[in-house]
Amino acid sequence: MAEIVKMPKLSDTMTEGVVSKWHKKVGDPVKTGDLLADIDTDKATMEFESFQDGVLLHIGVQEGKAAPVDSILAILGKAGEDISALLAATPTTQKAEPKEESKPTTEAAPLASSAPTTVTATASNDGRLKASPLAKKIAEDKGIDISKVKGSGDDGRIVKKDIENFKSTTSVTTANIGVESYTEEPISQMRKTIARRLAESKFTAPHFYLGIEVVMDKAMEAREAINKIADVKVSFNDIVIKAAAAALRKNPKINSSWLGEKIRYNQHINIGVAMAVEDGLLVPVVRFADNKSLSQISAEVKVYGQKAKDKKLQPSDWEGNTFTISNLGMFGIDEFTAIINPPDACILAVGGIKQTAIVKDGKIEIGNVMKLTLSCDHRVVDGATGAAFLQTLKAYLENPVTILA
């Protein structure tokens, strides 16, 4: 008997999926464990395997199209089996392309003309051009003379697709030396989730920001010494992660979450590490970071970075953060503020290390300075609490040996 294969929920925040590729076509035999399709979620591209045997009788979502979780992805059954009743009982919910609505018109039929059929202007008896409002707007935006466009709608009415498919044969000589143009792309599932979650965070959590400068001279010396003997090369971001984990242990109120009717103070320290990928931003989690060595943290972050680049991160990789670090120093950014990553109460924005003049023991010297900005949810964290955390973090980074104490 034919069975429906539903669009799976492949992450905790997934509400719809996009089929990026089908590995089977209608009529193909399918066995349990066979790869059916690649599905784009809000986090990554996931491989979806069949959980049953049969023949692929119906594809409910075409490649490049989106459909809600639990809608019809496919139907498997016996070859030649009638699935019309099954489709009628459970209609597909694939999102269709928006269609232009044609408005009723009382305009008279177009005037007869002795002109050749290549003449494209279509007018009513009162001389008005017959075109939809949307077609007129697009033609205006593109600088197209709509009277030159042949209409394909009812009674020769010009519609959206006629403007989009129009190619002018008129020679134009103007003083313009450029052409206005743009491209539009569908919003990826990842970008939709980023927009929704960060908008919720920014407009729900009352953010405030605390900044501090850290002299990184000793941290630079420590990193150089470690990398001479370590199997895994340690980055400055790895040092920040380790120092932040140690500072969170000393300042546990930062390692918290607002839950509406209560505040959760996490006793474990799981640090999310923001990573830029082609479609947006992913935040894999270094779990129990305070109990890991620099080398362990470095190796783990490198694995996450490659998996993020390859779109191979799994839900277990990005869930469970209690604090987040976002570092744009490698992109030449000196200082910035970050939006809190729910459910965390705080996020640390890390800038680049820059040589500058500093005062040391009453004398002006050249030092290597890094700026940190802590974004705090004021419902959970007060200014003095955030400041104490930054002071602890600064002390660890300016004297990295103390992290090991």
N, C-alpha and C positions, 0 to 999 in steps of 0.2 A: 504494500500500500504506500502511495506517495506521502512524503513527509516534508513539511516546511523547514527550511534552514533559516533561522532568524539572524538579523544583524546583531552580532555579539557586543556585549558591553566589555571592552577590553581595558578600560581604566576606570578609576573611581569617579572621574569627572566627565567621562564621555557621555554625550547625549545623542550624537549622530556620528556616522562614519562615512568616509569616501572610499569607494572601490578604486584603487589606483591600477590594479591589474587583475584580470581573470586568468587562471592557469588551466582552466577547463572550459570547453564550449558545450553548448546544448547538444546532447546526443552522446557525449563522452561517458564511458564507464568510470565510476568513482569508487574507490575503496577507502575504508576507515584509515585515517592517517594521511591520505593524499592531500597535497596542498591545493586548496580550492582558489583562494584569492589573497591578494595583498590589500590590507585595509588601512587607510590613514586615520589615526585617532587624533585627539587633541595633543598627544605627546610624541607619537612616533608612528612609523609604518610597521604594522604587525602582520605576520604570516598567519592565515587562518586555515586550519586543517579540518577535513571532514571527520565527523564522529559516526558516520554510518556508511554502509555500502549502497550502491544503486547506480542509476543512470541520471545524469543531469538533464532534467526535463524542462527547466525554466530558470532564467536569470532575471531576478527582480530589480537589480540595480546595475545599470550600465557603467562601464569604466569612466571615471571622472565625475560621476554623479554622487550626491549625498543622500543618505536616508537615515531616519531615526533608529535608535536602538530598538530591537524587537520587531522591526518591520521585515517584510519578506526579502531575504537576500537571494535565496534560490529554492528550488524544489527538486528533491531526489525521489526516484521511484523506479518502477519497472519500465523497460523500453516500450513505448507505444501507449502507456497508461494515460487515460483521460484525466486531466487535472483542472478542467474548466470549473467544476463545482467547487474545488478547493480554492481556486483563484477568486471565484465569485463570493465565497464566504469570507475570505480574508484578502481584501483588495490591497494591492501594493501601495506603499506610501513613499515611493521614490520622489524626491523633490523635482518638480518639472521646471523647465526654464520659464521665466515670466513671459506671458503673452500680452501683446498690445490689445487692449479692448477697443473694438470698433463701435463707434457711437452712431445711433440712428441718424439719418439725414433726410431732410425734406427737399434737398437740392434736386433740380430737374436733371434729366439725362443730358450728357454732354452734347454740344452742338455738332452736327455733321460737318465734316471738313473735307476738302479735296486734297489736303496735304498728304504726303506719303505717310505710311504707317510708322516710320521712324520718328515722327514728331511726337514729343513726349509730354507736352503740357496738356493737362486735363482741366477743363473749366466748366462751371455750371452756366445756366442760361443768363445769369446776371453778371457773368464775367469773372466770378470768384474762383480761385483755384481750389480744387477738391483735394485736401490733404489733412491727415490727422494732426492734432496739435503737437503730438510727440515728434512726428516727422518734420513738421515745420521748425520745431526747436532744434532738432539735431542738424537740419540743413543750415540753420542760422549759425550754429556753433562751428560747423565745418566750412562755412563760407561757400555753400553750394547754392547755385541758382535753381530753386525748386521747380521753376517753370520748365527746366530742361530734363526733369526726371520723369520717367515713364511709370505710371501707377499700376500696381498689380492687384489692388483691392477691388471691392465692389464698385462697378461702374467706373473703373479706372482710377479709383481713389488712391492717392499716394500714402503709403504706410511706412513704418520704421525701416523694414528690411529693404525697401526700394532706395532709401537714402544711403543706408549702409553699403549697398551693393553698387551704388552709382559710381561710374567712372567718367569723368568729364573728358570730352574730346576737343574742348575749346582751348585755343592757344591764349595764354595770359601773359602779358608783359607788364610787370609792375616794378616798383623800386625795392620791393621786399627782397631781402637776402637770406631769409630763413622761412621755415614752415612750422606753424604751431602743431604739435602732435603729442600724443600720450598713449600709454598702454594701460589696460586694466586687467587685473588678475583676481580670480576668486580668492576669498579669504580662507586660509588653511585652517584646519581644525585646531592646530596649535595656537595660531594667532587669535582665533575666537576665544579660546580659553584664557590666554594671557590677558586679552582685553577685558573679559568678564571678571576674572579674579582680581586683577589689579584695580579695576574701577571700583569693585566692591570694597577692597581694602582702603583705597584712598578716600572714598566718600563715606565709609563707615567708621573707620578707626581715626580718631583725632591725632594726626601726626605732629610730633615736634622733633627738632633736630639739634644734636650736640656735636661740635667739632673739636678736634684736638690735633696737634702736631707731634710727631714722633721722630726723634733723631735715630736713624737706622744704621749708624756707623758700626756698632758692635754686632748688630744682626747681619750686616754684610760680611764682617770678618768671620762670624760663626758659620754662615752659609758656605763661604769659601773653604773653610777648614773641613766641614762635614762632607762636601762634595769631592774632596781629595781622597776620602776613604770609603764613602758610601757606594753601594752597588746601584742605588737609585738616586738620581740627581734631585736635590731638594730645591724647590722654588721659593721665592719670597712669600707667595700665596700660601704655600704649605706651612711656612713659619707662622703666618698670621692665623691660620686655622688652629694650629697647636696652641698658640698663645691665647687666642680667643676662648678655646675650650678650657684652658686653665683659669682664665679670668671669670668665666661663667661659673666654675666650681666655687670661686670665692664670692661671687655675686649672684646667687641663685634666683633672685627675683627677676633678673633679665631673661632667664631661661623659662619663660612662662607663656601662657595663652589666655586670651579672653574668651570665655564660654557663655557669655550672656548673664546667667544667674550665678556664676562662680568663676574664679580664676584658678587655672591649673598651674601649679609649680612643678615642672618636670625635674625629676631627680637624675634622669639620664641625659646625656648631652649628645644630641644628633645635629650635626652642622650641615645645612644645605649649602652647596657651592654653585652659585649661578654660572651657567655656561652658555655662551652665545652660539647658536647654530643657524643654519641658513634660513629656517622658517621662523625663528624667534628666540626663545630662551627656555632652557631646561635647568632644573635644580636637583641634581642627584645628591644623595645624603651620605655623608661620612658618619657612620654610627659609632657611638661611644668614643668620640674623638679624643676625649681627655685621657683615655686608657691606651691610646695608640702612640707609637713612636713616630718621629718625623718621617722616617723611611716608609713606614706602613701607610701613613697619610698620603705621602707623595705617590706611592705605587697605586693606591686606590683611586686617587684623583686622575691619574693618567689613564687608567682603565676606563673610568667614567667618561673622560674626554673623548676617547676613541669611540666608545659605544654611542655617545651622543652624536658624534659626527656621522656615524654609520646608521643612525636611527635604530639602534638596537637596544636602547634602554628599556627596561621592563618596569611595570608599576612598583615592584618591590624596591627598585633603585631610587625612586623619587618620593616615596612616602615616608612620613614619620619625622620630618625636620622639627627641631625645637628652636633653632636660631639659624639665620642665613647670612652669608658673606657674598658681596658682589664686588668684584675687583675689575676696574677699568684702567688700572695703571699701565698695563701692557699696551694699551691703545693711546698712550700719551696724555691721558686725562689726569690733571693734578688733583681735582676735588669735585665731588658731585654728591647729590642726595639720592637715596633709593626709596622705592615704595615698599612697605612692609609686605612680606610674603606670608599670607595666612597659612597655618594658624599662629605663627610666631608673634611675639610682642615687639620684637626689634629686628632690625637688619643693619649690618655694618657695610658702609660704602668705603672702599679702599682706593686711594689714588696712587699715582706713580711716585717713585723716589726721585727727588730733585736736589741737586746741589744748590745750596744757598748760604748766605751769611747767618751765623748764629752767635749768640753771646755765651761764652763759657768761661767761668771763673773771672768775670769782669772783662774778658777780652773777646774781640770779634774774630771768629774763625770760620772756615768753610766746613759745612757739615752736610750730610745727606738726610733730607727731611721727607717724611711721608705724612700726608694728611688723611685722617680718618673722620668719617661722619656717621654718627649713630642715629638712625630714625627710630623713634619710640612711639608706641601706642599709649597715649596719656591715660587711657582707662586702666592700664595695668602698671605702667612704669612712671614714676615721678622724675623730675629733673635731677634731684640729688642722687637718686638711685642710678640713673644713666651715667651721671658724671663720675660716680665711684667706680663703675665698671670700666669706663674709659681710662681712668687713672691707673687701675690695676693692669689693664691691657698695655698701656704705655710703659709701665715699669717692666713688664715681661719682655716687650720688644726691645727696649733700650738696654736690657741686660739679659739676653736669652738664657744664660746659665741658670737663672732662677726658675725657669720653667721646669727644670728637672728636679728641683728641690722638693 
